[in-house]
Amino acid sequence: MTRSPDDVLAELAAMRATDPPTHGGRILAYVYDSGRADLDRLAEQAATAFLPVNGLDPTTFRSVATLESSLVGRARDLFHGDDDVVGSVTSGGTESCLLAVKAARELWRAADPARSHARAAIVLPTTAHPAFHKAAQYLDLDVVAVPVSVESGRAEAAALLAALDELGERAALVVVSAPSYPFGVIDPVTEVAAGASARGVACHVDACVGGWVLPWWGELDAWDFAVPGVTSISADLHKYGYAPKGASVVLHRGRERHAAQYFATTAWPGYPVVNPTVLGSRAAGAMAAAWAIGEALGDSGYAELVARTRSAADTLRTAADAIPGLRVVGSPTGPLLALADDGGVDPFRLVDALRRHGWLAQSQPAMTQPDGTVLPRTAHLTLTAVSDSIAADLAASLVQAADEVRGVPAADPDPGLVARVLTEGLPDELAGVMSTLEALPGEVVRPALVQVLQAAIDPARSNQTRTRPPE
Ligand SMILES: *Cc1c(COP(=O)(O)O)cnc(C)c1O
């Protein structure tokens, strides 16, 4: 052996040491920590047991078919689907959303021979996840983004339905979120689904982030298959299902809709190909871990984790509301909060200050909606079950960080910054970078972002463009 396993593993450990801590609630985005080491251990063992398996062919690997059917059945029950609801386990939320869009497009085309090469459109609120824009780009659909209320951050049913009417025949799908990622607010699912159904249009509820939280959150308006007119739902196991990355479900009302998600071909001299999802060879490790965690937790286990998550969210929301110069956007339902400037606390400065205190919050730039109204720049916090154990600390840091930046003017955009980031890497303070991204037109920002991220993995470039972990 050229290098000993110990040597190689030590180098991997050194790489991981350059990451921010994935456990303990210090990162307020990207990672979801149950706070239970026993669940992490179970997930590891379950995933390890399935590492060699290929989910590409569930007739060969019966174990994968068993797991997938069990996870789909569990999700179906959780989201009030009857026997007519079926679906698939995917590699993540983006894939689940993409497949919901694909199914909608195929059924839209199949409804009328004249549509076989026509371009369909999807209608979504501006707060919908970019996975739908990505799906539209990949699948060649038009997107009509509809403004949400600037005050509540919530989609407005009448506006979404008016957009469907304007599109007429071309509308294949309308999307709502439960809740949306930027503001954590649940859209008016019942009104939109009813209106879509009356117009013969499919309605997808994106519960990627909410799927494994809302069922235990408490009294809520119906948002799932209990609502007539909801035709598909996406829900990520690798978020509040506490599975490792690589597991989500997409559910459809009706086997025909699910079948429209598949790809099958015999047009090659190899084995007959049937792919339910985007991938060919399919890892089953995350699926096995998701299944194991679900079995171990059961309904009461999730209820307990959600109770902790809710307690953390309540603590932070109360704390943030009491901070002068800061406000929580809208009325979030669930564990995501967006904090906006309410007279003196710039969210980008706040995120930098929080980083100095050892917390990684996420900067969300302001967005001008198609009607000219502006959604504010915000600091995003994703809270999880582990957050409850550190909620008081985080609230105290939030108060201190706000005190430190109150009255400090927002950073000015700096058009020269993009070139500097490319040569020198990202600065420690990101407020200037975020202000610049916010101010520059999308046609300029998008390629620049691609270049920066390309450079980060380009073997020919030594500089590391990444944000610093908290001290
Ligand atoms: C996370 C998320 C997605 C996309 O999921 P990935 O797993 O990151 O691909 C889609 N919609 C919402 C609301 C999300 O929060």
The ligand as an SDF file (V2000), in Angstrom:
LIG
                    3D

 15 15  0  0  0  0  0  0  0  0999 V2000
  -33.7330   22.4130    1.3540 C   0  0  0  0  0  0  0  0  0  0  0  0
  -34.9030   22.7880    0.5410 C   0  0  0  0  0  0  0  0  0  0  0  0
  -35.0590   22.3270   -0.7810 C   0  0  0  0  0  0  0  0  0  0  0  0
  -33.9580   21.6220   -1.5580 C   0  0  0  0  0  0  0  0  0  0  0  0
  -33.4150   20.5950   -0.8880 O   0  0  0  0  0  0  0  0  0  0  0  0
  -31.9160   20.0590   -1.0410 P   0  0  0  0  0  0  0  0  0  0  0  0
  -32.0160   18.8550   -0.2070 O   0  0  0  0  0  0  0  0  0  0  0  0
  -30.9970   21.1030   -0.4990 O   0  0  0  0  0  0  0  0  0  0  0  0
  -31.6660   19.7560   -2.4690 O   0  0  0  0  0  0  0  0  0  0  0  0
  -36.2520   22.6150   -1.4220 C   0  0  0  0  0  0  0  0  0  0  0  0
  -37.2010   23.3300   -0.8260 N   0  0  0  0  0  0  0  0  0  0  0  0
  -37.0770   23.8260    0.4220 C   0  0  0  0  0  0  0  0  0  0  0  0
  -38.1880   24.6210    1.0250 C   0  0  0  0  0  0  0  0  0  0  0  0
  -35.9200   23.5700    1.1490 C   0  0  0  0  0  0  0  0  0  0  0  0
  -35.7750   24.0670    2.3800 O   0  0  0  0  0  0  0  0  0  0  0  0
  1  2  1  0
  2  3  1  0
  2 14  2  0
  3  4  1  0
  3 10  2  0
  4  5  1  0
  5  6  1  0
  6  7  2  0
  6  8  1  0
  6  9  1  0
 10 11  1  0
 11 12  2  0
 12 13  1  0
 12 14  1  0
 14 15  1  0
M  END
$$$$
